[in-house]
């Protein structure tokens, strides 16, 4: 019983970790489900969100950075979608993969040129410093606030995809793009909006995680693999699959850190292997058709 508070604390910490995994993985899943592009540059946009936040925070504070940085990165995503991504929706998926891999390298090297290779400091705002004590458990206020912001972002995305005409077109485009085209609805502007949404969520994750993990050029490469693991476990085309997978990955990693620290990273890959052995499409994967 003495271990119980520590286990519960690790579970909660795992849920917090799952929040930023989820923000990144949702965008990955949406972009691939509708456009058929495996966006290897998604981690780079996450890093770009953190770097923009560092600059904006100097003038407008953390609140300004939290709002403006994702919007700016989403704007960059729109430009890249219109000039690059849309050329590869009808191509072999390997070409889109190569494009985004190269784009990730370009963004990372651009970050190194502009901001340097050394990590940049990014402090937790004073108004949410401190810790919450619940019995023997300790929870930093910032991590709880981060969880709340992520929950609002994910909840807003769910409302957008399930309670609006935009969301209905997105879901129809994922399941049967030919039928959408027959109805006279162009998926091109919808795809642009989906890319902006997905990249903006990744940038938001970068802003939220910057005070915890630090801001450095390789931060995008470090997070992208875990985000892909979440997408694979949850299953492409499933909103709630990605949500549940993110929570599972975060909690499993948190518990592994407590019980078997050396296997904390390996634990999420073992979880993915187990899920794929039982459910090759992931927990809630759907058969989807590529955007034409």
Steps between C-alpha positions, in 0.01 A plus 500: 500500500793734558571484126148604405546882522815478286323279244203738482737792462671327207162425342403868519840603364446249221166662415676837483761353263220354291355851455782623280534164326133535414528854363772387259349163409155643421648722231701213357193280482280765340752595232568141403135393515384768256812572293692174511823678599714368785617833638851439635537877541236508773762492773679793337180707521478405868855636548418810297205569731733493799754735338233747392366492857842596635503811281137599554521448878757779525248756378152364570556258787415133520132554417586677177745226407242230571257659254718654231768233457260221388324746268828607337617142453157405362540785251833355389323165466243656266773639275683166489177310433410726208850497349626149583266252665216525248733389221539159667142402593467292184858371503660192646500543883878451506542830313305690765704328767824608333369854460410539867824333612695758300277778632567388858875520437468845342296635793737355760807645327323835459436500874869436563598788269252751646509409871821300530559142612502572875176448699298811580348566844123525528368545852171388649281810547501634857121485534493121465813409691477283807362160585175344608523254790239224517592276791843362417470591132649813344374655177658815347239764416653554157457136399136509608447823305667343198262204527202738514612695191562179306158368602335822376688479168407135449140565603478791257639280223241233577219757481637632170519151348170366633261794541568719197451476125878524459544189713237310303683575176832391654352168617334442164825582323687246712246224440400564138671791319351400164147545633592843636632598156178377334306730732699793366696565821868586455725338757794730419406784742390242758842335479671836547295560814576151631875551450481838676307344789738206535815713483351756737431228757861381471625856555271533804662187644840661444399811693357298789797267530773763453527596870530131597727346236691809396524649152764351269523422126466122529187507717278424200696190404478376859119519518393390152565127551281486811226688314508244218477222759181663633351521150585137422357372830183708473435422135480735204168675448387474861488810722432310821749231404777760503372646829494162673836402352661823624374436854620137485845599375537775760389283791708198393806720463435665838468167678809365323700802619398417858546123494756433222670832410735339250204370298292819497553565128481135401167462682305704245641298210413175677149635546480577127622152415240339724217709352606429142518128567139506620365785284711563186306820421538630854240516775233683299650518152265548208542416133563832333541615140772740392397855399487533124 
